[in-house]
Amino acid sequence: MTTTTVLHTKDRLSGIVQSVGRRPSDVPRRPWETLGVFLFFVVAYSWFGYWLVVDKHVVGFETLDRLNRALMVWHNDPAKLSAIGFDYPPLATLLITPLAILRGPVTSMAVVPVASAIFAAITMVAFNTMMRRALIAAPLRFGLLLALGANPLVLLYASTGTRHFVWIAFVITGLGALFAWYITADVRFVMLGGIAYSVAALSGYTSLTFFVLSAIMVGAILARLGADGTEVEGTVVGFAAPTVYVIALWTVFNLVLLLRPFAWITRSSDAAASGGLDQFSAVELLRGTGELVLYGAPIAIIVLPALLFSGIARSNPFALWLGVLLGAAILTPAMAVAFRLTDSPMLMRNALPILLIAMIGAVWLARSADEGSTIVAALVIVGLLLSIPWTLEAMKTYRYQNLEAPFAAAVTTGESQEGAETLNREKVGIVSEQAMAEYIDNNVSRPNSILTDNAQTYAVMMLTGHPEFFFDRIDKSDGPWKEAARNPAESVDYLLMSTSDNGDLLTKLYPDAAAGSDAQLQVVYRTPRYVLVSVPSGYRPVGTTLDQVQGTSS
């Protein structure tokens, strides 16, 4: 006869180093303070962003592409969730689709700054909660938030609708949960951190680096605290499971729909144009990494060695692992270049996660300083304030960048940046797109009457607010679209093309029409960047076929 031994919960949990089944002591919840911090930064970044985007025309086209896809989700003919596509991590677009329910705020571009301000505000809430757990006094907390929030890199990427704060917000939230776990030993925070990382993973694939290191950190810290193998394994699996699941599911979607399971990596638009991938020697990569930290996140120069010293000399494992995470953030841009995973090497925006993880490290150092926490927090505020003019000045000349130079010019001169050039000679501004969109709004009303390559003309489509006017590559996939491009007279009344050969499939197929010299495809309206031509009844193109033309993804 077999005897079954029943273990009571108390006996089963004996020897467990974490708090399971009971709520340990923690800082009191302050929902009104949390809400106040969130609303303050949403309003501040949205207001500043409206001035920057709408008045000064400092806006990235990647943001307009995602908002155009969001419009298609609600207003295309028919509406299509598949408009989200595979070019961006899916949640980078899906999470902003509620902003496109109404057409007006999109066409006025009022929602452009909101698309990033919300996630930047979530980041600030996470920092405020971490500082409360670090027992930093309220005046110093708010001073740190304001000093960090006014950093030029934070301002630029929080106010112009870019997707970088989408994944960063959830990485910082995940690290904040692990911050709380280490202080309270409450295992629930590990699970909350795992959920945050799963959202980050489908918002920006760079977050996977920090996820892997965080999972190792959880296991290493538990082992150091004396947890047995079962507790270590169970906690790490619980932390990692949500992210592993969503990545596996996304890989299956890519396999089923594209027949390429890892297309989510190879087709990702995680890099913006920077003039192509230069050849870097090891010395150049080292120098580039140093410049990235020096100009974009100078406080990391002090925080990193302080974390490593505290972790090793003072047996502070969380400080040591924060140092590892900060080191990974510093080295990741150079590693991406070394392994040729990017066509945008050492961009200044890569300093943003370095700065924010350095901030977490500074908060932890303040907590570890005990009676000296006030002095540490005050010194961090001074360092952040001193870095504002330093970083702003570096933005004007830093070699690898997106809109940093136009941003700095707009802030320092107060002048519109329409027509200005970035350091890689890209034109800034949206007057061409606005003019073409206005003409289409006033003169076109029939659905699916304009054939266009949405991969190149998305800004015009978004500014019209009427994606249903266009027969694009998302509507019925590339196959039917190419058929219509071969014989447009049977399907549409107009062709909308880019005037330059920048990957637009219609421009490649009808170069004379794009140049305005096609006798049959007459120009209806033209701007410096786009041309709208009419397609006469019975028109039959001759010459190049689309099968010979290589273009960008839709």
N, C-alpha and C positions, 0 to 999 in steps of 0.2 A: 504494500500500500504506500502510495506516494504522499508525503506530507508537504503541504504548500505553506510557505512562510510569507506572511503579509507584513510589509514594511509600512509603518506610518509615515506620513509626510515629513515629520520632524526628523525621524531616523534616516529617511531617504535623502534628505538634504544636508545631513551632517557631513562636514568636510567640504561643502560647496563654498567657494570664496566669494561668490556674488550673492546679491540679495534676490531671492526668488520667492514669489508668493506673498510678499509684504512690501509696503512702500517705505523706503528709508527716508531719513530726513533730507530735505532739499530746500532750496530757497522758495519763499512763498510765491505763488503765481500772481502776476500783475497784468491782467488782460488789458486794462485801460492804457497802461504804459506801452505795452506791446502794440496795441492798435494805434496809439499816438505816434510811435516811431515809424510804423508802417505808412500811415497816411501822410506824415510830414515828408518822407522821402519820395513817396509816389507823387505828391503835389509838386515838390521842389524840382525833381528831375523832369516831370512832365512840363512844367512851366518853362524851365530853362531850355528843355529840348524843343519846345514849340518855337521859342525865339531862335534857336540854333538851326532847326530844320526848315521851318516855314519862312522865317524872315531872312536868314542868312544862307539858306540853301546848302547847308552842310549835311548831306544825307548819303548813306551807302546804298547802292543799288541792290545788294543782297537782301536788305530789309524790304525793299519794294517788291522783290520777287516773292518773298514769303507772304507778304500781305496780299499780293495778287492771287496766290494759291489759296489763301484763306477766303478771299472773295469767291473764288470758284466753288469752294465747299458749300457756300450758301446760295450763290446767285447765278451759277453757270446754267446752261440749258442743255441737258439737265444738270442739276446740282450734283457734284461728285466729291466724295471723300477721298477718292483716289488722286485728286489734284495735289495732295500732300507730297506724293512722289517719293523717290529714293535719293534725290540729290542732297538732301539735308537729313540729319537725324530726325526721325518722325515727330518727336515731341517739340522740336524747335519751331515747327510750324503749327502743329495741332494745338499747342497751348495758347497760341494767339488768335485762333479762329474766332473766339467769342467777340473779339474787337471788330470783326468784319461783318457782324450781323446787319448793321446799318451801313448803307453805302456812303452817306454824307461824310462822316468822320474819316473815312478812308480816303476819299477823293480830295478832301481838304488837307490831308496828311496830319490831322490833329492826333490820330492814334499812333503815329509812328513813334514818338518818344514814349508813349504809354507802354508799347510793346516790350521795352527794356526796363522802364522805370519800376514796374511792378516787381520784377525779379531782383533788381538792385535793392528795392525796399525790403524784400524777403531776406536778402543777405544782411542788411543792416539790423533787422530784427534778430537774426541768429547771433550777430556780434553782441548786441545788447544783452541777450540772454546769457551768453558766455561770460560777459563782464559782470553780470549780476552774480553768477555762480563763483566768479573769482573774487567776489566781495569788494569790487571797485566802487567807490562812492559815486552817487548819481551825477554830481557836477563833472567829475572826471570822465564818467561814462559818456555823457552827452558831448563833452569836449572831444573825446576820441572819435565818436561817430561823426561829428561835424568836420573834424580835421581829415578823417579818412574820406568822407563823402565829397569833400572839396578837392581831392586830388585830381589833377587834370585827366589822367587815364580813366579814373572812375567816372568822372563827369562825362567824358566823351562817350564811353561805352554804355553808360546808364541812361543817356539822354537821346540817343540817335536810333533807337530801335534795334540795335544789333543783337544777335542771338547769343553772344558770349556770356552774358549774365544769366541766361536761362540755365545752362548747365552749372555755372559757377555757383548760383544760388543754392542748388541742391547739394553740391559738393560741400559747401560751407555749412549747410544745415546738417549734413551727415557727420561732418567733423565735429560740429557742435553737440550732436547727440553722443558721440564717443567721448567728448569733453565731459559731458554730464555723467556718462557711465563710469568714467575713471574716478570722478569725485564721489558719486553716490553708491557705486557698486550695484546699481539697479540694472538687471539684464534687459529690461524693457527698452532701455535707451539703445542697446546694441541692435535690437530688432528695428527700432525706428530709424536708426542710421542706415541699416540695410535697405529699407524701403526708400529713403531719400536717395541713396546711391543708384537704385534701380531706375528712378526717374531721371537722374543725371545721366545715366548711361545712354538713354534714348533721346537725350537732349544735346549731348555733345560727347563724341567718342573719346576725347582726351581724358574725360573723367575716369575712364577705365584704369588708367595708370594709378590714380589715387585710390580707386576701389581696391585694387590688388594689394597695394601697400597697406591700406587700412585693415584688410582682412588678416594680413600677416601680423600687423601690429596687435590686433585683438588677441590672436593666439599667443604671441610672444609675451604680452603683458600678463595674460592669465597664467602662463607657465611660470613666469617669474614670481607671481604671487602665490604659487604653490598649488594651483588647481590640478586635479588629476586629468588623465587623458580624455576621459569621457566628457568632462565639463568643457575642456578646451575644444574638443571636436564638435560637440553640440552647439556651442556658442558661435564658433566660426561658421559652421554650416548654416545656422539660423541667420547670421549676418549676410552671408554670401548668396543664399538661395534666391531672393527676389531678383537680384541683378543677373545671376546665371540664367534664371528662367526667362527673363525678358530678352536677353541677348540670344538665347537659343530659339525663342519664338520668332524674333526678327530675322534670324538666319534662315529659318524654315520658310518664312514669307518670301525672302529673296530667292530661295531655291524654287519655290512653287511658281512665283510670278515672273522671275527673270532667268530661271535655270542657272543661276550663279549664286551659290549660298553666301559668298563673302563679298557680293557687290556692294553691300552697305559700307565696306571699307574702301574698295577700289573706286566707287563712283561718288563717294562723299565729296561735298563742296566745302569741306572744313577749311580750305585755304583760299584766301583771296589773292587777286593778282599782285605780283610784286616784281614783274619784269622777268619772270622765269627763274629757274633754279641755277644759281651760280655754282661754280666748283669751289669748294671750301677746303683748305688744308686744315690740319688739326690745330695749328697755331691761330688761324683765322677764326675757327669755331670757338676756340678758347677766348680770343679777344672779343668776338661778338657776344658771347655769353656774359663776359664781364661788363661790356657796355650796356647790355640789356638790364642787368641788375643795377648798375651804377646810375643810369638815367631814369629807369622806370620804377625801380623798387629799392632805393638806397638804404632803407631801414633794414633790409635783409642782410646787408653787410655786417651789421651788428647783431641782429637777432640770431642768425644761423650759428655763429661760434658760441654765443651765449647759451643756446639750447643744447648744443653738443656738450659744452662744459658742464652745464647743470645736469644733463642726463648721465654723464660718465662719472664726474667727480663727486656729485651729490646724490648719486643713485636715484635719479628721477626718470623712470622709464618713459613716462608720457612726454617729457621734454625731449628725450632722445629720439623718440619716434616722430615727434613734430619736426625735429631737425632733419630726419630722413625724408619726410614728406616735402619739406621746404627745399632740400637738396634735389629731390626729384623734379620739383617744379622748375628749378633753375636749369637742370640738365636736359629736360624734355625737348625744348626747341632745338638744341644742338643735336640730340639723338635723332630727332625727326629728319634733320638734314642729312646726317650721316647714313641713315638707312633709306634715304630718298622717299620718305613718306609724305612730303609736302613740296609744293611748287612755290611756297611763300616762306622763305627761310628767315628766321630770327626777327619776325615782325615785332614791332614795339608792343602790340597788344598782348604778346606772350608774357609781358611783365605783370599783367593784371593778376593772374593766379599767384604769381610769386609774391606780389604785394599783399594780397589778402591772406595767404597762408602765413606770411611773416607777421601779419597782424594777429592771427591766432596765437602764434608763438610768443609775441610780445605780451598778450593777455595772460598766457600761462606763466610767463616769467614774472609778471606782476603778482599773480597769485602765489607763486613759489617764494616770493621775496618776503612774505609775512608782513612784518612791521614796515618794510620798505616798499610796499606795494604802491603807496601814494606817490613816492618819488619816481618809481619806474613808470607808472602811468603818465605822470607829468612829463617825463623825458620823452616818452613816445609821442605825446601831443606836440611837443616842440619839434621833434624830428619830422613828424608828418607835415607840420606847417612850413618848416624850412624846405621840404622837398617840393612844395607846390610851385614856386617860381623856377626851381631847378628843373623839374620835369617839363614844365610849360616851355621853357627856353629850349630844352633838348628836342621837343616835338618839332621845332621849326627846321631842324637839320638832320635828324636821325635818318639813316639811309633807308632802312626797310620799314615801311609804314603804309597805312591806308589813308585815313583822313586826318591824321594828327597835325600836319602842317596847316591845312585849311582851318581846322578847329582853333589852333593857336592864333592864326591870323584873325579869325572872327572875334575871338575873345579879346585880343589886345587892341584891335583897331575898331571893332564894332561895325565893320563894313561887310556887305554881302559878298559871298565867295563864288557867286555865279560866274562861270567862265574861267575861274582860277584853275591852276594845274597842281596836281599832287607832285611829289618828288619823283614819281615814276611816270610822269607826263600824262596821267589820266585827267580828263576834264571833269571839273566839279560843277554841279548844278543840274537843274531839271526843267529849264525853260523850254527846251525842245520837246520834251515829253508832255509838258503842260499844254503847249500850243497845239500839238497833234491831237491830244485827248480832247481839247475843247472843240476842235474842228469836227472830230468824229461825233461827239455828243450832239452838236448842232445840225449835223447833216446825215447821220446814219440812224436808222431805227429798226431795220430788219435783222432778226437774229441770224447768226452764223453767216453773215454776208461779207465778212472780211477774213481772208485767209492770211494767217501770220504764223511765224515761228515764235511761239511764246517764250522760248529760251532766250530770245534776244529783245523782244518787244514788250516784256512783262510790265515795265514801268508805265508805258502808254496804256496798256490794258487796265492796270490798277487805277490810274488817274481818271479814266472814263467812268469807273464804277459799274461798268456793264460788260462783264466777261462773256455774256451771252451774245454780244454782237460779233464775236470772233470765232472763226473756225480754226482752232489751234491744235497742237499735237497732243494735248491732254484729252480733248473731247472724245475722240474715237480711237486713240492710239496712233502710232506712227504710220502703220500700214494704210488705213483710209486717208490719212492726211497726205501722204505722198501721192496717192492716187489723185486726190484733188489738186495737188500742186502740178501734176503732169497735165491736167486738163481743167484748169480753174473755171473756165466759162460754164461748165456744167454744175458748179456748186456755189460759186460766190460772185459778188459784184466788184470786189476790190482786193488788192494785195497790199499789205502793210509790211514794209521791209526796212532794214537798216541801210543807211547810205554807205557804210563802210563794210569791208569784208571781214567781219569779226566772228564768223561762225554761223551767220544767219543762212539757213538753207535756201530760202527764197532769193536772197541776194546772190548766192552762188549760182542758182538756177537761172535767174533773170538779171544778169549784171547790167545789161543795157537799160532795163527799166529802172534799176536802182540809181543809175547815173542820169536818168531823165532823157535818154536818147533813143528809146524804143518807140518806133512810129505807131505801133498798135496799142501798147500799154501806156496811155497818156497819164501824165502826172496830174493828179487832182489837188494835192496839197503837199508841201515839202517844208521840212525844217532842216537845220544843219545835221541832225542825226537820223532822221526818218523820212521816208517818202511813201505816200499813199497813191496808188495808181488804179485806174479803172480797168476792168476786164470787159471788153466788148463781147456782145453775143456772137457765138460761133468762133471765138478765138481758139487757134490751135498752135501751141508752141512747137518749135523745131529746135533740134540741136541737142544740147546736153540733157541727160536724164538724171533724175535724182539718185539713181543707183550708183552713179559715179561721184556723187557729192558726199563728203564726210562733214558732219556737223556735230553740234553739242547735244547733250541729252535734253529731253523736254522738261 
